């Protein structure tokens, strides 16, 4: 089990926070290892203490884009500083249930669950009695039955549902369960409940479960929205997920509060920025809406593609026309070693970068996290045209304007390594850069500055795990 998660629950107990892990307790141990989310019911009177503990452990509120929010239900995420594990708390302050896609029914069982809670889970985690757990489990499953979408998901997940049902029935006492129903849920007829339980154990016919589900729904009439609206929402969300899956559109809808974050990785050649940015994107993309882009090599857009084809054609015929090969002279002068492209190429490149970043900026405004490998700055990867003539002066103004219109990163992580190490790493690449180029870029990288952004410096001459831990901490502290 994960020490970070267990320490969190110990703090809940120390602060006398009224809570319990209220469902899927048969899989509590994997959840405490971080394999799955943790479903917590928290007493609303302990909200302040609960929030203080979460803040102490650097948990962040998260939300889903494009889906109707469920009242009283929130997602919190924290990260284990030692392993980088993203821990998901699915927190309920009132029980709103009725399906996996859209929860619509308010079930008044909070007091019963919290009164019945005891430290019976792995690591001393508070869980409800098996009787209370089973009561809500049966109610939840039958509220789902009249829904076509939820019934389909019920049948697909029957193996897991049956495992949890058997785990609960082996621990529950029917007499105690009957007493709890009379005390806490007078609106539900005990005979109806027993009939539901028996037919669920036998996995009775769809028709039988459907009509029992109608009766159970009539016992719990307090809903978030009308039944027709709920069913339409379920169907729409299910259909949308199905289409996205078929089209292999795997963009996630979840993002951390308060919104999108633009994170840029900068540094000299072979400093480790590309590896760090890639791994940081993969780490966050496990749970959130994340895009990883290489701003130094932007995709061409429809405005510049005709110009690029002209340039490629010109370059091709220029090479063919050379009858004699010329020996390349490598200069030690840094301005020549950088080998800046033709001013027109630099200008077109600035258009592509601005357009490319603008495309992802819209995702940023929708809550997504954008992680870039390199980012234009005054001294590196930014304006390159020297205004030595009227034409270059004009192009230089256009180029600078394009870069000025690009958004400022929220966080810049600058990877730093000694020059000797970057030269060694470069030599191990499949296509190493000339050493004179590397040295020139290294000197320019020293001057990198983003005055409007938070900058964090990460030494990459240490163990990679330590460097990546610093990166994770910097990102999580900025969210």
C-alpha positions as CSV (number, residue, x, y, z in Angstrom):
1,X,0.0,0.0,0.0
2,X,1.1,3.5,-0.7
3,X,2.6,5.3,2.3
4,X,1.4,8.7,1.1
5,X,-2.2,7.6,1.0
6,X,-2.1,5.9,4.4
7,X,-0.5,9.0,5.9
8,X,-3.4,11.0,4.5
9,X,-6.0,8.7,6.2
10,X,-4.1,8.9,9.5
11,X,-4.4,12.7,9.3
12,X,-8.2,12.3,8.8
13,X,-8.3,10.2,12.0
14,X,-6.0,12.6,13.9
15,X,-8.2,15.6,13.0
16,X,-11.4,13.6,14.0
17,X,-12.8,14.0,10.5
18,X,-16.1,12.1,10.0
19,X,-15.7,10.0,6.9
20,X,-15.8,6.5,5.4
21,X,-14.7,4.8,2.2
22,X,-18.3,4.0,1.2
23,X,-18.3,1.8,-1.9
24,X,-16.2,-0.9,-3.6
25,X,-14.6,-1.8,-0.3
26,X,-13.8,-5.3,-1.7
27,X,-11.2,-3.5,-3.8
28,X,-10.0,-1.1,-1.1
29,X,-6.5,-2.5,-0.9
30,X,-5.7,-1.9,-4.7
31,X,-7.2,1.6,-4.2
32,X,-4.9,2.3,-1.3
33,X,-2.0,1.3,-3.6
34,X,-3.2,4.0,-6.1
35,X,-4.6,1.6,-8.7
36,X,-8.1,3.1,-8.5
37,X,-9.8,6.1,-7.1
38,X,-10.9,6.3,-3.5
39,X,-14.7,7.0,-3.0
40,X,-15.1,8.9,0.3
41,X,-18.2,10.1,2.1
42,X,-17.3,13.1,4.3
43,X,-19.5,14.7,6.9
44,X,-20.4,18.1,5.7
45,X,-19.8,19.6,9.1
46,X,-16.1,18.6,8.8
47,X,-15.6,20.3,5.4
48,X,-13.2,22.9,6.8
49,X,-11.0,20.4,8.6
50,X,-11.1,18.1,5.6
51,X,-10.0,20.9,3.3
52,X,-7.1,21.8,5.6
53,X,-5.8,18.3,5.5
54,X,-6.1,18.1,1.7
55,X,-4.3,21.5,1.5
56,X,-1.5,20.1,3.7
57,X,-1.1,17.2,1.4
58,X,-1.2,19.5,-1.7
59,X,-4.4,18.1,-3.1
60,X,-6.0,20.0,-6.0
61,X,-9.7,20.3,-7.0
62,X,-10.4,19.0,-10.4
63,X,-13.4,19.3,-12.7
64,X,-14.7,17.7,-16.0
65,X,-15.3,19.9,-19.0
66,X,-18.6,19.4,-21.0
67,X,-20.4,17.2,-18.5
68,X,-23.2,18.3,-16.1
69,X,-21.7,18.6,-12.6
70,X,-23.1,16.3,-9.9
71,X,-24.0,18.3,-6.8
72,X,-22.1,17.6,-3.6
73,X,-19.6,15.4,-5.5
74,X,-16.1,16.6,-6.2
75,X,-12.8,15.2,-7.5
76,X,-9.5,15.9,-5.7
77,X,-6.0,14.9,-6.9
78,X,-2.7,14.8,-5.0
79,X,0.7,13.5,-6.0
80,X,3.0,11.3,-3.9
81,X,6.2,13.3,-3.9
82,X,8.3,10.1,-3.7
83,X,6.8,8.1,-6.5
84,X,4.9,10.7,-8.5
85,X,1.7,8.6,-8.2
86,X,-1.4,10.7,-8.9
87,X,-4.0,10.0,-6.1
88,X,-7.7,10.5,-7.0
89,X,-10.2,11.2,-4.2
90,X,-13.8,11.0,-5.4
91,X,-15.5,12.9,-2.5
92,X,-19.2,12.9,-1.7
93,X,-20.7,15.3,0.9
94,X,-24.2,13.9,0.1
95,X,-25.0,10.6,-1.7
96,X,-26.0,11.4,-5.2
97,X,-26.1,8.2,-7.3
98,X,-28.0,6.3,-10.0
99,X,-25.5,5.4,-12.6
100,X,-21.9,5.6,-13.7
101,X,-22.5,8.1,-16.5
102,X,-25.0,10.5,-14.9
103,X,-25.9,10.5,-11.2
104,X,-29.4,11.8,-10.6
105,X,-30.9,10.3,-7.4
106,X,-30.4,11.7,-3.9
107,X,-30.3,8.8,-1.4
108,X,-30.5,9.9,2.2
109,X,-28.1,7.5,3.8
110,X,-25.2,9.7,4.9
111,X,-26.1,9.6,8.6
112,X,-26.5,5.8,8.5
113,X,-23.1,5.3,6.7
114,X,-21.2,7.6,9.0
115,X,-22.8,6.2,12.2
116,X,-22.0,2.7,11.1
117,X,-18.4,3.5,10.0
118,X,-15.5,1.8,11.8
119,X,-11.7,1.3,11.1
120,X,-12.2,-2.0,9.4
121,X,-10.4,-1.4,6.1
122,X,-6.8,-1.9,5.2
123,X,-4.5,0.5,7.0
124,X,-7.3,1.4,9.5
125,X,-9.4,3.2,6.9
126,X,-12.9,3.8,8.0
127,X,-15.5,1.8,6.1
128,X,-19.3,1.3,6.7
129,X,-20.8,-1.8,8.1
130,X,-21.4,-4.5,5.5
131,X,-25.1,-4.2,6.1
132,X,-25.2,-0.4,5.3
133,X,-22.8,-1.0,2.3
134,X,-25.0,-3.7,0.9
135,X,-28.2,-1.7,1.3
136,X,-26.9,1.2,-0.8
137,X,-25.3,-1.2,-3.3
138,X,-28.6,-2.9,-4.0
139,X,-30.4,0.4,-4.3
140,X,-27.8,1.8,-6.7
141,X,-28.0,-1.2,-9.0
142,X,-31.8,-1.2,-9.2
143,X,-32.0,2.6,-9.8
144,X,-29.8,1.9,-12.9
145,X,-32.0,-0.9,-14.3
146,X,-34.7,1.2,-16.1
147,X,-32.0,3.1,-18.0
148,X,-31.1,1.5,-21.3
149,X,-27.5,2.8,-21.2
150,X,-26.9,2.0,-17.5
151,X,-28.5,-1.5,-18.0
152,X,-26.1,-2.1,-20.8
153,X,-23.1,-1.1,-18.6
154,X,-24.5,-3.2,-15.8
155,X,-24.5,-6.3,-18.0
156,X,-21.0,-5.6,-19.3
157,X,-19.7,-5.1,-15.7
158,X,-21.6,-8.1,-14.2
159,X,-18.5,-10.0,-13.2
160,X,-17.2,-7.1,-11.0
161,X,-20.7,-6.4,-9.7
162,X,-21.2,-10.0,-8.7
163,X,-17.8,-10.1,-7.0
164,X,-18.7,-7.1,-4.8
165,X,-22.2,-8.5,-4.1
166,X,-20.8,-11.9,-3.0
167,X,-18.1,-10.1,-0.8
168,X,-20.9,-8.1,0.9
169,X,-23.4,-10.9,1.3
170,X,-20.8,-13.0,3.0
171,X,-20.3,-10.3,5.7
172,X,-23.8,-8.9,6.1
173,X,-26.4,-10.0,8.6
174,X,-30.0,-9.9,7.2
175,X,-31.6,-9.2,10.6
176,X,-29.3,-6.2,11.2
177,X,-29.9,-5.0,7.6
178,X,-33.6,-5.1,8.2
179,X,-33.2,-3.1,11.4
180,X,-31.1,-0.5,9.5
181,X,-33.8,-0.2,6.8
182,X,-36.5,0.4,9.4
183,X,-34.4,3.0,11.2
184,X,-32.8,5.0,8.4
185,X,-34.9,4.3,5.3
186,X,-38.6,4.1,6.1
187,X,-39.5,5.1,2.5
188,X,-38.2,1.7,1.2
189,X,-40.4,-1.3,1.8
190,X,-38.3,-4.1,3.4
191,X,-40.1,-6.8,1.3
192,X,-39.2,-4.8,-1.9
193,X,-35.6,-4.6,-0.8
194,X,-35.4,-8.3,0.0
195,X,-37.0,-9.2,-3.3
196,X,-34.4,-7.0,-5.1
197,X,-31.5,-8.5,-3.2
198,X,-32.7,-12.1,-4.0
199,X,-33.2,-11.4,-7.7
200,X,-29.8,-9.7,-7.9
201,X,-28.1,-12.7,-6.3
202,X,-29.8,-15.0,-8.9
203,X,-29.3,-12.5,-11.7
204,X,-32.9,-12.7,-12.7
205,X,-34.4,-11.7,-16.0
206,X,-34.0,-8.2,-17.5
207,X,-37.8,-7.8,-17.3
208,X,-37.9,-8.6,-13.6
209,X,-35.0,-6.3,-12.8
210,X,-36.5,-3.5,-14.9
211,X,-39.9,-3.5,-13.1
212,X,-38.2,-3.8,-9.7
213,X,-36.0,-0.8,-10.7
214,X,-39.2,1.2,-11.4
215,X,-40.5,0.5,-7.9
216,X,-37.2,1.4,-6.3
217,X,-37.1,4.7,-8.2
218,X,-40.6,5.5,-6.9
219,X,-39.2,5.1,-3.4
220,X,-36.6,7.7,-4.0
221,X,-38.3,10.6,-5.9
222,X,-35.8,13.3,-5.0
223,X,-33.7,13.8,-8.1
224,X,-31.3,16.4,-9.5
225,X,-33.1,16.6,-12.8
226,X,-36.1,15.0,-14.4
227,X,-35.9,11.4,-15.5
228,X,-36.2,12.2,-19.2
229,X,-33.4,14.8,-19.0
230,X,-31.2,12.3,-17.1
231,X,-31.8,9.5,-19.6
232,X,-31.1,11.9,-22.5
233,X,-27.8,13.0,-20.8
234,X,-26.7,9.4,-20.2
235,X,-27.4,8.5,-23.8
236,X,-25.7,11.5,-25.2
237,X,-22.6,11.1,-23.0
238,X,-22.4,7.4,-23.9
239,X,-22.8,8.0,-27.6
240,X,-20.2,10.7,-27.5
241,X,-17.7,8.4,-25.7
242,X,-18.4,5.6,-28.2
243,X,-17.7,7.9,-31.2
244,X,-14.5,9.3,-29.6
245,X,-13.3,5.8,-29.0
246,X,-14.0,4.7,-32.6
247,X,-12.2,7.7,-33.9
248,X,-9.4,7.1,-31.5
249,X,-9.9,10.6,-29.9
250,X,-8.4,10.1,-26.5
251,X,-8.3,13.6,-25.2
252,X,-9.5,13.7,-21.6
253,X,-12.1,16.2,-20.3
254,X,-10.7,16.5,-16.8
255,X,-8.5,19.4,-15.7
256,X,-7.3,20.9,-12.5
257,X,-8.9,23.9,-10.9
258,X,-8.6,26.8,-11.6
259,X,-7.9,26.1,-15.3
260,X,-5.4,25.6,-18.1
261,X,-1.6,25.8,-17.6
262,X,1.1,26.6,-20.2
263,X,4.4,24.9,-19.2
264,X,7.5,25.5,-21.3
265,X,10.8,23.6,-21.1
266,X,13.8,25.5,-22.0
267,X,17.6,25.0,-22.1
268,X,20.6,24.4,-24.3
269,X,21.0,21.5,-26.7
270,X,21.4,18.1,-24.9
271,X,20.4,19.6,-21.5
272,X,17.6,17.0,-21.0
273,X,14.7,19.3,-21.6
274,X,13.1,17.1,-24.3
275,X,13.1,14.0,-22.2
276,X,11.8,15.9,-19.1
277,X,9.0,17.5,-21.1
278,X,8.0,14.2,-22.6
279,X,7.9,12.4,-19.3
280,X,6.1,15.3,-17.6
281,X,3.4,15.2,-20.3
282,X,3.0,11.4,-19.9
283,X,2.8,11.7,-16.1
284,X,0.0,14.2,-16.2
285,X,-1.8,12.8,-19.2
286,X,-2.6,9.7,-17.2
287,X,-5.4,11.7,-15.6
288,X,-5.8,15.1,-17.2
289,X,-6.2,16.9,-20.5
290,X,-2.6,17.4,-21.6
291,X,-1.0,18.3,-24.9
292,X,2.8,17.9,-25.6
293,X,4.1,20.0,-28.5
294,X,7.5,20.9,-29.9
295,X,7.3,24.6,-30.5
296,X,10.8,24.6,-32.1
297,X,9.4,22.4,-34.9
298,X,5.9,23.6,-35.4
299,X,3.5,22.1,-37.9
300,X,3.1,24.0,-41.1
301,X,-0.2,25.8,-41.6
302,X,-2.2,26.5,-44.7
303,X,-1.0,30.1,-44.9
304,X,2.7,29.2,-45.2
305,X,2.6,25.8,-47.0
306,X,2.8,27.3,-50.5
307,X,5.9,29.4,-49.4
308,X,7.5,26.3,-47.9
309,X,7.1,24.4,-51.1
310,X,8.7,27.2,-53.0
311,X,11.6,27.2,-50.6
312,X,12.0,23.4,-50.8
313,X,11.9,23.5,-54.6
314,X,14.5,26.3,-54.7
315,X,16.8,24.5,-52.2
316,X,16.6,21.3,-54.2
317,X,17.5,22.9,-57.5
318,X,20.3,24.9,-55.8
319,X,21.9,21.6,-54.6
320,X,21.5,20.0,-58.0
321,X,23.1,22.9,-59.8
322,X,26.2,22.7,-57.8
323,X,28.8,21.0,-59.9
324,X,31.6,20.9,-57.4
325,X,31.2,20.1,-53.8
326,X,32.6,22.8,-51.5
327,X,34.3,22.0,-48.2
328,X,32.3,23.4,-45.3
329,X,34.2,25.8,-43.2
330,X,33.2,25.7,-39.5
331,X,33.7,29.0,-37.9
332,X,34.3,29.5,-34.2
333,X,32.4,32.7,-34.2
334,X,29.1,32.2,-32.4
335,X,27.0,34.3,-34.7
336,X,28.1,32.2,-37.7
337,X,28.1,28.9,-35.8
338,X,24.4,29.3,-35.0
339,X,23.8,29.2,-38.7
340,X,20.7,31.4,-38.8
341,X,18.4,30.7,-41.7
342,X,17.5,33.1,-44.5
343,X,15.3,36.0,-43.1
344,X,12.3,34.9,-45.2
345,X,12.6,31.4,-43.6
346,X,12.8,32.9,-40.1
347,X,9.8,35.1,-40.8
348,X,7.7,32.1,-42.1
349,X,8.8,30.1,-39.1
350,X,7.6,32.7,-36.7
351,X,4.2,32.6,-38.5
352,X,4.0,28.8,-38.0
353,X,5.0,29.0,-34.4
354,X,2.4,31.7,-33.6
355,X,-0.3,29.8,-35.4
356,X,0.6,26.5,-33.8
357,X,0.6,28.0,-30.3
358,X,-2.6,29.8,-31.0
359,X,-4.3,26.5,-31.9
360,X,-3.3,25.0,-28.6
361,X,-4.1,28.2,-26.7
362,X,-7.8,27.4,-27.3
363,X,-7.2,24.1,-25.5
364,X,-5.6,26.1,-22.7
365,X,-8.7,28.2,-22.4
366,X,-10.7,25.0,-22.1
367,X,-8.7,23.9,-19.1
368,X,-6.0,21.8,-20.8
369,X,-2.4,21.7,-19.8
370,X,0.0,22.5,-22.6
371,X,3.6,21.3,-22.2
372,X,6.1,22.6,-24.8
373,X,9.6,21.4,-25.7
374,X,11.4,24.8,-26.2
375,X,9.7,28.2,-26.3
376,X,10.7,31.4,-28.0
377,X,12.7,33.9,-25.9
378,X,14.7,36.9,-26.6
379,X,18.0,35.1,-26.8
380,X,17.0,31.6,-28.0
381,X,14.3,30.2,-30.3
382,X,12.9,33.7,-30.7
383,X,13.5,36.5,-33.2
384,X,16.5,35.9,-35.5
385,X,16.3,38.4,-38.3
386,X,19.0,41.1,-38.2
387,X,17.7,44.4,-39.6
388,X,20.6,45.2,-41.9
389,X,18.5,46.4,-44.9
390,X,15.1,47.8,-45.7
391,X,13.7,44.3,-46.5
392,X,15.2,42.6,-43.4
393,X,14.1,45.5,-41.2
394,X,10.5,45.1,-42.4
395,X,10.7,41.3,-41.9
396,X,12.3,41.7,-38.5
397,X,9.4,43.8,-37.4
398,X,6.9,41.2,-38.6
399,X,8.8,38.4,-36.9
400,X,9.1,40.2,-33.6
401,X,5.4,41.0,-33.7
402,X,4.5,37.3,-34.2
403,X,6.6,36.4,-31.2
404,X,5.2,39.2,-29.1
405,X,1.6,38.0,-29.7
406,X,2.4,34.5,-28.4
407,X,1.1,33.9,-24.9
408,X,3.5,34.0,-21.9
409,X,4.1,30.6,-20.2
410,X,2.7,30.2,-16.7
411,X,5.8,28.1,-15.8
412,X,9.2,27.8,-17.4
413,X,11.3,24.9,-16.4
414,X,14.9,25.5,-17.5
415,X,17.1,22.4,-17.7
416,X,20.7,23.1,-16.9
417,X,23.8,20.9,-17.3
418,X,27.6,21.5,-17.5
419,X,28.9,22.1,-21.1
420,X,31.1,19.0,-21.0
421,X,28.1,16.8,-20.2
422,X,25.9,18.3,-23.0
423,X,28.8,17.7,-25.4
424,X,29.0,14.1,-24.2
425,X,25.2,13.6,-24.5
426,X,25.2,15.1,-28.0
427,X,27.9,12.8,-29.2
428,X,25.7,9.8,-28.2
429,X,22.8,11.0,-30.4
430,X,21.9,9.3,-33.7
431,X,22.4,12.7,-35.4
432,X,24.7,14.8,-33.3
433,X,24.9,18.6,-33.8
434,X,28.3,20.2,-34.6
435,X,30.2,21.0,-31.4
436,X,30.7,24.6,-32.4
437,X,26.9,24.9,-32.8
438,X,26.4,23.3,-29.4
439,X,28.8,25.6,-27.7
440,X,27.1,28.7,-29.3
441,X,23.6,27.5,-28.2
442,X,24.9,26.9,-24.7
443,X,26.1,30.4,-24.3
444,X,22.8,31.8,-25.6
445,X,20.9,29.5,-23.2
446,X,22.6,31.1,-20.3
447,X,20.8,34.3,-21.1
448,X,17.3,32.8,-21.3
449,X,14.8,34.8,-19.4
450,X,11.1,35.0,-19.2
451,X,10.3,38.1,-17.2
452,X,6.5,37.5,-17.1
453,X,6.7,33.8,-16.2
454,X,7.6,31.8,-13.1
455,X,11.0,30.2,-13.7
456,X,12.3,27.0,-12.1
457,X,15.9,25.8,-12.7
458,X,16.5,22.1,-12.7
459,X,20.0,20.6,-12.7
460,X,20.2,17.6,-15.0
461,X,23.7,16.4,-14.1
462,X,22.2,14.5,-11.1
463,X,20.3,11.2,-11.1
464,X,17.4,11.4,-13.6
465,X,14.8,10.4,-11.0
466,X,15.9,13.3,-8.8
467,X,15.6,15.8,-11.7
468,X,12.2,14.5,-12.7
469,X,11.0,14.7,-9.1
470,X,12.0,18.4,-9.1
471,X,10.0,18.8,-12.3
472,X,6.9,17.1,-10.8
473,X,7.1,19.3,-7.7
474,X,7.5,22.5,-9.7
475,X,4.4,21.6,-11.9
476,X,2.3,20.5,-9.0
477,X,3.1,23.6,-6.9
478,X,2.1,25.8,-9.9
479,X,-1.3,24.1,-10.4
